[in-house]
Amino acid sequence: MATIKQVLIGVFVLNVLFIFSMYFNSKSSPPVPIPQFVATESDNFLSTKEDDPIFKFQFEESDDDPDFEPDSEDSIPSPHPLDYNWDIYTQYNPSYIMTLLEADDPFKKLGVYPELSKKHFNSYPQNKPFYNVPMYGLKHEEDYCTRVDLYNFLHPQNMMSNMVFFTDYSNEILPKRDVVEKIGKNAMPMITQDMKKQIYNSRTYSLDPTITTFFTKRVDLHLFHKIGTHFLCLTQMYNHIPGHGVLKRKDLNVNSVDSYALRYQDRPQCFNKKMFFPYSYRLYKKDECLAFFKEINSPAYFKREKTEPIQYIIKLGYGAHRANGVFLFDKVMRNKMSLLYGPQGQTCGKYTQSVIAQTYITNPLLLDMNNKFDFRIYMLIASTNPTIVYYHDGFLRVSLHSYNKFSTDRSTHLTNTHLAKKVFEKAQNQKINNMTEQELRDYQMWTFERLEKYLLDSGKIKDTNWTANYLRPLFKKAFIHIVRMSEHAFLKESNVFEMFGLDFMLDDQLNLWFIECNSSPQLIGTNEYKTKFLVKMLTDMFEIQYAYYRSRMKRLYNMFKLMNTELEQFDEVDYDKWKGEYKQVVKNRLEPEFQISPENSWTLIIDKNLKGEAAYFGHLDAECIDD
């Protein structure tokens, strides 16, 4: 076993090599193709050939992502030196645990590094990792986590005082420019979405050992780098939860709703399949596919079609974002699907591609210019051990097209901001609806307050506190059900968290409907208000995560002190005893000195440190709790 001196020398050498490697990346290994999962729409996406896929895919970069161009010829930024002041705080003196760290490998003996199972790789339908495929030019170093955790407990101020990030956001994008580089330090500035493909597809860089948070736009770092070995060590955090595919994939989301509803079939007042979630048919399941074709060939359907021509939308179950992979079930789509499945669904069960037919909300609530809209609301799963969830207000995303239910133009029916790009481009040269480009951008984003005023002025509501009394409680209850139906798939480790962007809409009876969940929501400040909103929200998110992180590290540090005392007294450590203690110590809860500030904009809605109704802060009745 190496001595402390040898380890510290090793860390110094690794840092030197790390810096030098940045300047010699031109000698990198040959590029290796990266699998991509992005749904692409084409005129011939439906095929009648038995061996052809219904929909054509590439691997996705992330949900709701801006255009990804890793081919930039811009030079890679030069690194800045590690310039922290490594003075040891008195309350965290590493001499108290040095004997333990020098004589043993407590991290592995305690079993701190998790083994992931198939369900944790459900971001993509293969349900497996791609550890042999390079990503971001990062090396795989099998002893990385042992070195990182040793380093952090020997330099505890790196955990207790600094915020050191690994991030792939582009340099001029809001999360990096206005948040990461303002509240902390970007440990590896050469890693961006704009890096050269040759570097991206190589094994060039060693991960900086001082990183405490992996904050990535891409949602799949854990599919390419092994947790607990290549990254995400005991003393680090990661902003994506392995197993989150159950939330972000539309097919798995429908599966979850179906299974969750079975839990409440004797208590429909708690939850049923038509609460919050538009009814969906999974066309890759023979019985549901046949039921769908029976429905669309029924006299009742044809009667409704005369006044409601769009009654369903067809969605790809995975790999689709920014409105790709969403199709109106109009006459053209009906003909295409009839060619594939047969007019009566004769070939249902033959095709296994993940395709969903979802009930279309035919009576959407419209705004002052007959515009359709949806909500983008934010949810933070701050912990999966135990489950701790926060809610954050969002905003309305307003369509810039007047709603016409007889139109077959997708931009009339879908409110995704990506579809508004052409309108903004056109408005650069002429006014649209008597608005400039900036006025259109401002109109596209309504606040809750503006919506409430509009509904009051138009007589649709009478409660002057409608948002607080009706809308927010609905969102929070929906969040709770969404988490409860999904958490079975999550990696239950204390150092993973994730912020999701959830989309909802209201119908003209003010019923709330869930549309989809984005695991890497777009974070672009399209106007001054939205920029301030996003910066505050992200900054507050990191306040929460570092409060739990530092609380956890404090308890771990004190535990190692006790283990060190045991070692010095008895020349050995009873690891069987300490494994049980470790499991309790790492469970996320806040210590008194790391409380969340009152000004924080996130609201706690689930904390399973509490029991029964208290864990849900009054948003779930006792009869509905079956944990």
N, C-alpha and C positions, 0 to 999 in steps of 0.2 A: 504494500500500500504506500502510495506516494506521501511524502511529508508535506506540511503546509508550505514550506519554503519552495518545494518543487512545484506545487500546484500554482503558487503565485507567479513563479518564473514562467510556468507554462501559459498562464493567462496573459502575461506580458508579451510573450513570443507570439501567441495567437493574435493579439491586437495588432502587433507589428505586421504580421503576415496579412491580416485582414486589410490593413491600409494599403500595403503594397499590391495586393491582388486587384485593387480598384484601378491601378494604373497600368496593369499588364493584361487587361481583359481581351486585347486583340488576339492573344494566343489561345483563345477559348476553344473548346472542343467543337466538332462540327454540329450544326443545328439538327435538332430532333423535332419532328412535327408534333405539335400539341393537339390533342383531340379537342374539338370544339362542339358545343351543343346549341346551336342557334336555329330556331325554326325559321324557315324561309318560305314565303308564300309564292307560288307560281301558278300559271294558268292551268297546269296539268298536275296539280298536287293530288287530285284524286285519280287513281289508276284502276283500270279494270283487269290488269294482268295479275295473276295469282301470286307471282313471286315479287311483285313490286310493293314497296311500302306505300301506305296511304298518304302519309305526309313525309316530307324529306327534312332531315335534321342535320345540324352540326352541333357541337358542344356549345352551350351558352357561356358567355362571359359572366353575366350576373343579371338579375332581374332589373328591369327599368334602367338599364345602363345607357349612358351616352355612347356615341359611336366610339368603338375601340379601334385604335390604329397603332399597333405595336411596331410599325415599320419606320418610325421617325428616324431621320438621319441626324437629329440633334445630338450634340456631344453629351455624354453622360456627365452629370455634375461631379465636380471634385468633392471628395469627402472632407469634412471638417474634423479636427482631432477630438479625441475624447477629453473634454476639458472640465469634467466635474471635480469638485473638491471632495476628496474621499475621506475627510475627517470622520472618525468614528464617534457617534453620539454616545454619551455616557450610559443612557438607559438601554442601549443595544450594543453591549461590548462583546465582540466575538470571542474574547478569551474564555467566556463562560461556556462556550460550546466547542472550543477548538479541539479538545482531546477527543470528543466524539467524532468530529469531522475528520480528524487526522487518522484515527484508528479504525474507522468503520466506513461503510457506505449506507448510512441510515435511510436514504431515499429509496433505494431498491429493496432493502430489507423490510421497510414498512409497506411496500407495495404501492407507492404513490403514483406510479406511471401506469395509466389504464390500458387495457386491451380492448380495442373496438370490435364490435360484431357487425354482421352484415347490415343490420338496420341502421347503423350509424353512417353508412355510405349511400343513403337513399336520395342524395341530390340528383343522381342520374339512375336510369333504370338498370344499369349493369350491377348496381349494389356492390361495388368493389373499389378498392383504391388503385391508383396508378403511380405507385412509388418509383417505378423505373423510368417515368417520364420527367424530364427536367422542367422546372418552373421558376421564373424570375432569376435564372442564373445561379440558384442556390445549391451549395454543396450539401450532401448528406453526411453528417458526422455522427457516428454512432454513440460517441460519448458526450455529445453536445449538452444534453440535459443534466448529466452529472456535474459537468463543469459549471454550467449556469447556476444551478441551485447552490453549489458550494460557494461560488463567487458571491452570490447575493447574501448568503448568511454570514459571509466574512466581511461584506460591505453593506450592512443593513440599511444604511441611509439611501442606497439606490432604490430600495423598496419603499422606505418610509418618507422620503422627501422628493424624489425625482419622478417625472413621468417620461419614460423613454419608449418611443414608438417605433414599430416597423409598419410602414404603410405603403400601399401601391397606388394611392391616389395621385393623379398628375399634379405637378407643382403649382399650377394656377387654379386648381379646383378648390372650392370653398373648404371642404373638410381638412385638407392639408394646409392651405395658405392661411385660413382664418381661425383654425382651431388647433390642430396638432402643433404647428410652429409657434403659436401664441402661448399655449399652456404647458408645453413640454419640449422635448427634443426628438427630432427625426434621426434615428440612429443610422439609417442607410439611405441617404437621399438619392442614390443612384437607382433605386428601385422605384419605377413608375410605370404607368400604363403606356408610356411613350418610349420605353427602352427598345433598343434594337433587337430584332428577332434573333440574331446570332448570339447575343448575350443571353437573352431570355431563355433560349433553348440549350444552354450550356450548364456546366457545373463550375462556375467561376468564383462565387463569393461564399465566404464563411459568414454565417449569421453572427451579428454582434452579440456578445454575451451579456451586455447590459440591458437589452430589450426587456421591458416589463409588459408591454401590450402589443399584440398583433392586431392591427386595425386595417382590414383590407376591404376593398371594393369587391374583389372576387370572393365568391362564397365557398370556394372549394380548396383552400390551402391544405386542409386536412386530408384531401384525397391524393395529394402529391407528396406530402411530407408526413412522416409518422409522428403522431402525438406522443409526447413523453420520450421521444428519442431524437428526432430531427428538429423539433420545435415544440412550443407549448409545454414548458417544463412546470414543475411545482410552483415556482416563483414567477410565473408569467400568466398573462390572460390572452384570450382570443375572442374576437367579436363575432364568431359564427358557431352555432351549436351543431355538432354532428348529430344527424337525425332530423335536421330541420326540413328535409324534403317533404315530410308529412304535412308541413305548413305551406311551403312554397309551390309544391307540385299540385296542380289542379286535380289530377287523378287520385293521388293519395289523400288529398283533402276531402274528396267525395267519399272515399273509403272510410275516413275517420268519422264523418258525419253519420254515415250509415251504421257503423259500429256503436257510436256514442248514443244514437237514438234507441238502440236496443236496450241499453242500460236503463232507459227511462220509459220503456213502453208501458209500464204500469203507473207512470207519473208524467203524463204528457204536459201537465201544467209547468213542469220544470224544463222540459226540452222535448221537441219533436222535430221531425225532418223538415217541416215547413216553417220553423222558427229561425229567422235570420238568413236561412240558406235557400236560395231558389232550387226547386226540385230538379234533380239531374239524372239522366240515364247514362250509364257506362256502356258504350257501344261495344266494348271489348268483352263484355259479359253477355252470353247468348240470351239469357232470359230477359235482361233489361233491353237489349237491342231489339228483340222481338216485341217487347212491350212498347218501345218507342215507335216502331213501324205500325203497330196496331193503332196507337194514338194518332199518328199523322194521317192515317187512312180512315179515321172514324168520321161519321156524319157531323159530330159535334165540332171536330177540328175544322172541317171545310166550312161550316157555318160561321165559326169565329173568324176564319181567314178573310171573310169579306170585309170585316171592319178592323181586324187586327192581322195584317198580312205577315208580320214578323212575330212568331210566337216562341221560337227557340233560337238559340245561338249555338254554333258548333265550336268547341274549344279543343285545342291540343292539350293533352294531360300534362306534358312537360316540355321544356325547351323553348317556350314561347314567352316573349315579353314585348313591351311597347306596342301592344295591339296586334303584333304578328301572331298567327295561330288562332285568331278569333274571327269567325265567319258568320254572317247573317244566314239563317235558314230561310232563304227566299226560294223562288221557283228554280233559279239556276242551280242553287245548292241542292235542292231536292232532286233534280234530274241527275246530278253528279253522284249523289249518294245512292240513288236508285240503280244506277249502272253498276255500282260496286256491290251493294248489299242485296239488290233485287227490289222491285217495287214494294213487295210485302215483307222484306227482310229475309228472303229465302236463304241467303248465305251468312246470316248472323251466326257468330261462333267460329267462323272461318278466319277472321282477321283479328289479330291480337294487339294491333297498334292502339295506343292510349288516346282514344277520342271520346269526347263527352258531348252530349246534347243537353243543354241547360235551359230551363224555362226562362224566357225573356220577360222582364218586367214591362208590361205593355202600358202601364199608367204612371210613368215617372212624374215626380214633382218637377215643374218647370219654373224658371225664373222670369224676370221682368221682360226680357226680349224673346220669350218662348224658347229659352235655352235649357237644354238638359245639363245636369251636373252630377258629379259624384264627390265623395269625401276622401281625402287622404288623411288618415289618422295614424298615430305612431304608438307602437307598443314596445316596451323594453322588457325582455326576459332577462333580469339582472342575475338570476341564479337558477340552476337546475338542481342544486343540492343545498337546501331544499328549494322548491319552486318559489321564486319571488318575482313578481311582475309589477311593472309600472305603466300607467296610462299617460299619454300626452295629447293635448288638443292638436288638431291639424288645421286644415282649411278646405274650402270647396275648390274643385277644379271644374271650371265652367266651359262647356263647349262654345266655340265661336261660330257655330252653325245653328240656324233656327231648326228646331225639332220638327220633323215630319214623319209620322209613323208609316207612311206609304213609300217613303224613299228607300232605295236600296244602297245608298251611299253610306259606307261605314262611318264616315266622320260625322254624320247626323246622329248616329246611334251610340257611338263610343266617345267617351270624354277624355281618353288618355292624352296627356299633354304633347306626346310625340306627334300626334296627328295634327296639331296646330302649327307645326313648323312652316308649312306652305302658306298659311294665312299670315304669319309674321313676316315671311319673306316678301309677300305681295304688298304688305302694309309699309314696307320700306320705301316704296315709290308712290303709293296712293293711300288715302284713308279708306278704312273698311268700316262700314256702319258708322261713318263720321268719326272714327277714332284712329289715332296714330298707332304706330307699333307699340310704343310704351303704354299708351292708354289701353290697348288690347291686352297686353301682358298684365296690367293692373286689374282689368275687368275679369280676366281668366281666373284670378285667385280671390275668392271672397272669404272673409272671416266669418266666424260663427255669429259675431255681433251684427254684421251686415245682413246675414240670412235671417236672424231673429227680427230685425227691424222690418225687412221686406215682408215677412210672414204676418207681422202685426199690422203693418200698413195695408196689406191686401186682405186682411180679415180672416186669414187661414188659421191663426191662433189668437188667443186672448190673454194667455199667461205672459206677463212681462218678464218672468224668469224662466221661460220655456227651455232655454239651453241648459240651465243648471238643474231644472226639475224633471226634464224629459229626455233631452238629447244625450247629454253626457252619461246619465245612468244607463241608457240603452247601449251606448258604445262599451261601457265598462262591463256590462253583463255579457255582451257578445264576446269581448276579449276573454272573459273568464271561461266561457264555454269552449272557445277556440283552443285555449291552452289546455284545458282539461281533456279534450278529445285528442290532443296531439302529444302530450308529454310522455306517453308510454314509449315513444321512439327516441327521446332525447338522451344524449350522453349525460349521465348523472355525475358530473364532475363540477367542482366549485369554481374552476377557473375559466369557464366558458359563459358567454353572455351574447345577446343579440338584440339589435333594434330592427323592428320590422315596420314596413309601411303597409297598412291595411286599407283597402278600398271598400267603401260602402255607398249605397244610394238610398234615397227616400222615394216612396211612391206617393201619389197624390192623397193618400189617406194617412200619410206620415208613418207608415211602416218602414222599418229599417231592414235593408238587405245587404248581405255580405257578397262582395264581388270576388276579391282575391287578396292574397298576402304576398308581399314582395320582400325577399330576404336581403336585398341590397338596394334600398330605395334611392331614387335620384335625389341628390342634395345640391341643387343649383339655385343660387339666389337670382331669380329673374327680375326682382325689383328690390328696392331698399328695405321694405318691410319684411319680405321673405328672407332676405339675407340675414337681417338681425334675428329673425325668428329661428332660423336654422343654426346660427352660431350659438345662440343662447341654449337651444335644446341639446346640441352636441356637447357643449361645455358642461352643462348640468348632468348629462349622461356620464361623462367621465368622472365628475365629482362622486356620483353614486358608486360607480364601479371601483374607484380607488378607495372609497370608504370601506367597502366590503373586503377588498383586497388587503388593505393595511390592517384591518381588524383580524383577518385570517392569518396574516404574516406575524402579527404580534403574538397570537395564541400559539402558533407553530414555534416561534422563537423561544417562548417560555417553556414549551414542551421539550424542546431540544436541550434547554438548560437543565431540566430535571433529569433527562436521559443521560446527560453528561455527568451529573452528580452521581447517578447510579453506576455509571461506568467507572468513575474514579474510586468509588467505595467498594465495588464488588468485582471489578475487572471484567465485567460483562454486562450486557443489556438484555433484559427479557423482552424480546421483540414481539412475542405472542401477546403479551400484556399491552404493549404500547400500540399495537395495530388497532385495537379497539379504541384506545384513547385518541389515536390519530383521526379515526373516522368521525369522532365527535368534534374535535378541534377544528377540522377543515370545513365543517358545515357553516354556510354563510349566515352570519348575524353581525350586527353592528356593535362594536365596543363603544363605551361612553365617549372616548376622545375622538371618535370618527363618525359622529352623527352628521346627517344630511342637513344642509343649511335651510332655514325657512324660506329663503328666496328661490329654492330650486323649483323648476317649472314642471317636474314630473310628479305624478300622484300614485302612491302605492295602492294597489288593488288586490294583490294576493301576497300573503306571507305565510308559508306553511310551517314557520317556526311556531305560529299560533295554532290553535285547535278549533275545529268546528266552524261555526258561522264567523267567528272572529278572524279566521284566516282570509275571509273574503270581504271583510269590512262592510258587511250588511248588504252586499250585492247578490248573495245567494242564500235562499231560505234553507233552514235546517233539514227539511224533508228532501232537499235536492242534493245533499252532501252525502256521498257514499265512499269517501276516501278510505 
